[in-house]
Every structure is written in structure tokens, then in C-alpha cells.
Amino acid sequence: MNTRRVIIIFATFALLVSATALWEASGDEREGDTAANVVAASGAESGADAAQPKKKGGLFGKILKAPFKAVGRLFGKGDDEGKLARMNERDAEKFESVGVVRVEDRDNKRPEVKDEGGDARDYLERGRALLEQGELNGAIAELSRAVSLDPKLSQAHSLLAVAYDRKGLRDRAQDEYKRAIDADDDDPQALNNLGYSLYLAGNYRAAVDRLKRAARRAPTDERILNNLALAQVRLGKYDDAYRNFARAGGEFNAHANVAALLVRAGREDRAVEHLEAARRLQPESQNVLRQLAELYEHAGRTDKANDTRQTLAAIDARQTLAAAEER
């Protein structure tokens, strides 16, 4: 074996080890709370009330998506399109005039932002656009100018807080969330954003308090209900979480969502109860049946696992026949 071949073998081995380490460290391709990422995988809204920046991904990004997409196949909507059941949680304040704040770090220099003038709402909209593009420092500059021009502009405080949150500046973020609420204590999205920020910080009881207040002001807002349910799960209040998931996306989806979170928590016996309830609502949901079969097998309930797999096989056969007849 020549030297060149040895070098190639060792280089390949090193790449494989690195990819494995990245896979295990990431868990999924999204940043932030993993339970909230399960919600996001379903296409349902959760987190703070601001559009997430578009992410670019190369080969490693595609590799790291694989395990998370596999989770998405465990629970499907009623139409069984392969999506995770709609879990109905985004990136979760006294005021004095705030000037433009310069926030820099060694690796992320503040871009030059041209002052295009206008009123507070003009700065708000430019800041929102920069935030959606992931230009956090530029967004902070524009939104800081907006709140200095109009201290009562709750939405500008809220988006400024989201930008700080994304930079990891949690103290500044929570100050701005509170200012957003002080500017308009009836703004459910300001309460939602503060609640979600508290949730990400691990302050689950305070998060539930803010999110309940938000839900009272916007009782049909799915994002708020999702976030409230996620915080309640962290406190072990699965029944309360189920009720809020159901308010957001219906009983079937709520059962599937709670089951997914129970599996993550290692409580497979309770997960089975929710999956069986979901099966009663939609007896031919293949994703629910597949997960039930697996959990029955884990619990040593071989007969039930086999019966469930036979049901799945019968559904697959009917679908194959129907597809052949359509041709």
C-alpha cells in the first residue's frame, strides 16, 4: 500500500468521524429548542412572531437534515402526506428613549446601514426586512431608530427583542419585550414573544404566565397556543398541553403531537395512550399505525404489534390495488 493511498484512507476516515460528530451534536438542522423544532417540522407555527431568516445549506446541511426528516415521518397528518402532525408552538419590556445601538462582535461586524430617513414606521419596516434576511445588526440599527422616534411603537420593540434574542443577547431582548408590553399591554404578540424567550431561557413557569395572557387576548392564534403547550410540556402538564394543541390544530393532531413529545421524554406508555386515541379518530393513519407497532414491540406486546402491522399491510395492499386500477 503506497503512501498516497494511506493518506486518502485516513482523510476519508477523518471526514466520516467529523460528519458523525456533527450529526450527533446537532440532533436536527434548526437552532434553538428541540421540542419547538418538532413543532416547526410539522409546518405549524410556533416561536416568536417574526419571519425566520432563510438559511443556506451545503452538503453538511443536507446530511444533518436526514435524522430530523426521519422524525417527521413518525407522525403524519390525516392525509398522511409524510408531514409531522400539526403541533399547535416561534423564537420566543419600562421605556426610556433608546438611540441607535451599535452591536458588534469579532466575527460579525455591523454592516453599513444607509439612513434613508422617514418616520418610525419606515424604520420599522426596513428593520423587519433586514431581520427576515438575517441581517441582525442592520435590523437592530433600524429598529432602535424606530423606537427612539416612537417609544409607543410596540411592534418595533418586539422585533428589536427578537433580533437581540437571535444574537444571544437575552438580557437586552427581555428588556425590549417588556418595553413592547409597556407600550401596548394588549399586544398578544409582544406577550407571546416574551413568553417564548422565557421558555427558551428555561423559565417555564414565567413563560406559561405570559403565554396564557397572550392566549386570552388572541384565543385562536395557533402560534401562541403552540408555544403555551410546549411550555406546559416542560412543566409536565401534558393534559393542559393536549388541550392547547387541540385548540390550535384539532384532537387528532393534538394526540399525535403529545405522543411525539412523550416519546422524546421516554414515556412510551403514555405515548401509546395518545396514539391509540389518534387511531380511534383516524383508523387508517399509516404514520400513527407504524409508530404504534414500534412502541408495542418495545413494550413486549408482540401480538398487538403484529396485528397493527397486518392492518398496515392491508391498507398498503388496498392502496396499491387502487393505484393500479387508476392506471
Buried (B, 14 or more C-beta within 10 A) or exposed (E): EEEEEEEEEEEEEEEEEEBEEEBEEBEBBBEBBEBBBBBBBBEBBBBBBBEBBEEEEEEBEEBBBEBBEEBBEBBBBBEBEEBBBBBBBBBBBEBEEBEBBEBEEEEEEBEEBEEEEBEBBBBBBBBBBBBBEBBBBBBBBBBBBBBBBBBEBBBBBBBBBBBBBBBEBBEBBBBBBBBBBBBBEEBBBBBBBBBBBBBBBEBBEBBBBBBBBBBEBBEEBBBBBBBBBBBBBBEEBBEBBBBBBBBBBBBBBBBBBBBBBBBBBEBBEBBBBBBBBBBEBBEBBBBBBBBBBBBBBEEEBEEBBEBBBEBBEEBEEEEEEEEEEEE
